[in-house]
Amino acid sequence: MSHVFSEETHRNLLARIPHCTGREVSDWLRTVEEGPALFRFEEKVSWLRAEHNLAYGHAKAIIHEYDLRRAARKLL
């Protein structure tokens, strides 16, 4: 299953996460960072969904954002 979002779709999903989950995106990114050392994208999404009862789209957007930020840190 592809995990590619259009930039607009990704930003829209991220903007709705605080309202839908009651937690800021930064809190979710910290949760992923402190979570289990999973390697595959879909494993991370499945873990977030199971552990925190998130909708698939929200979990996918959080993991996508986490991966984007992690890649940006490696470039610095």
N, C-alpha and C positions, 0 to 999 in steps of 0.2 A: 504494500500500500504506500502510495506516495505521501510525503510529508511536505510538499511544496505548496506554499500559500502565495497568492499575489500579495504584494506589499500592502495594498489597501485592505484586503481581507484580514491580514495579520494584525494590522494596527487597529482595525475595528474590533476584532476579538479581544485584543489586549485592553482596549478602552472599556469594554463591558465586564471584564473579570472582577474588578473591585465591587461593582454593583451586584453581580450575580453570586459572588462567593463570600463577600464581606471581608476580604483580605486584599491588600495591595499586591500588585505584580511583584514588587521587590520582596515581599514576604514569601511568595510562592517560589521565586528564584532561589532564595535562601533555603527553603524546604528541599528543593531539588539538590542543591549543593550539599546539604547535610544528609541526604537520603542515601540509599544503598548505591554501591558502585556498579551501576548497570551500563552496558555499552551501547546497545542498540536503541534507536529512537523509539520504536514501538514498545520495547520493554519499559522504558521510562514513562511513556504515556500510560501504559497499562498499570504500572505501579501507582502513579498519581491518581488514576481513576479508582483503583481498588482501595487504596489507603485513605484517600481524602474525598471520595464520592464526587469527583468532578465530572462534568460533561466531557464527552470525547473532544469536542472542538476546543474547549478551554484548556484541557490537559495538553492537547497537541500544540496550541499556541504558546503555552508556558514553556514547554520543552524546546520548541523552535526558537523562542527568544533566548532561552538559556544557552542553547548551542551557538546562536549568533554572537552573544556577548562573550562566551568562552573563546570562540575563534578570534574575536577582536582583541581579547587580552593577550593571546598568543602572538599576535602581530606586533604588539608594542615592545 
